[in-house]
Amino acid sequence: MPILRHAFAVAAFCALSAAALAQAPPPESMQVTGEPAKGSASAKVVLIEFSDYQCPYCASYSTEVLPQIADQYIATGKVRYVFRDYPLPMHANAAKAAEAAHCAGAQGKFWEMHDVLFKNATALGADKLPGYATALGLDGKAFGECLASGRFAADVRKDVADASAAGVTGTPAFFVGLAQPDGSVKLIRRLNGARPFADYRAVIEGALALP
């Protein structure tokens, strides 16, 4: 059985507690200014993902479902996609992998590293990360110094704190909302766990239909 189909069958979720599966209402809003994002800055709808590079369900979502969202909604200017980190304590390599993505972002290749990390979710040891940077054509010395210095560790911790404040306890977790002039997002729906594309489509279309 394909990984993603099996994930759906077991309510795929890298979770800290069973309570994570509850569909609690989202907080009223979330500030996303400065977070890694792609899609039109003027898009009406914003989809925010909290994720863990070592979570198998997050990897399945990223490689199998996100491309469909990107093709139908991000590339068409309908949705702004924001990525935020939520490395779980049980995943020893997740936090440093998150920092690696931001270090790549400092050289303009956050999303390229994002994709590489999820495609190699079972091989994220510290010895692997420099090789991924080299394969992406990054300045290896600058990348290594960034990673060793913990330059983006505080950013990752902030994402974790914001996620916890929003009730996130596992990955992947999603919030869908409407973009506001101040850079915040008025949240209207949360989704927990890796889901079929149809679930995201239904929520996005509902948000696009709002006045």
Steps between C-alpha positions, in 0.01 A plus 500: 500500500650841407629695799254787467194274455603306808553828685143602429372161611655543843425875532861587419651727760839526670348584836594559860153408626171359377344838571678631192239334281217710643375770265524786749418844361800704383613818674356818353813606313868425441784729398708357214710799393856389427418128489602291196219529248423453134220613276358842430540753780155627406328161526174511694545162669800390707582139585742460792676170563678404823727210420791277602757388242542163672126423516412232240146631455631851442736361237218314327286813497787711369586267214152382401238763594680834516590487128126482420428799724790684340377430149135588553515777758849640566614532139167653401528777759204386706692384809803624692678204661690550826730241657576494870709259707379264768779247561379239746717400797493134395674585172864563581594648161191711431603825668839516328338411169266794550799725559660360184200607293529854637875505438425404140238773498768751592648413159164516325424130495265430791241312295761300313647382830148444638434258215833322534456451875155348462619271221774382737298499823670184623851638441521832682804447718743790539742321267244501217400867500819646343462259208148620433624858504775415252252325270290817497801709400519690828814660639608209720716707733224755567243225545723312745571813703130585511408154621779480758416842643135419560411821318139391447447293814301780665274526195423130522429529873266793432304290252468225759378749759248652259378155400454394860312821576271420206430153635725301269626176656602297196594517134403581240254764617336760280316828537300660220405864511463834329792739450479827693663838414731484805660172387295284733256229399143485624465127565181321404589131510760256627584158361699236684700224339589410143179489298390434144525796262120517485487607866729798440317590181166510680631730774687726257201532270282586801743772603521639145120526494489721809437873446 
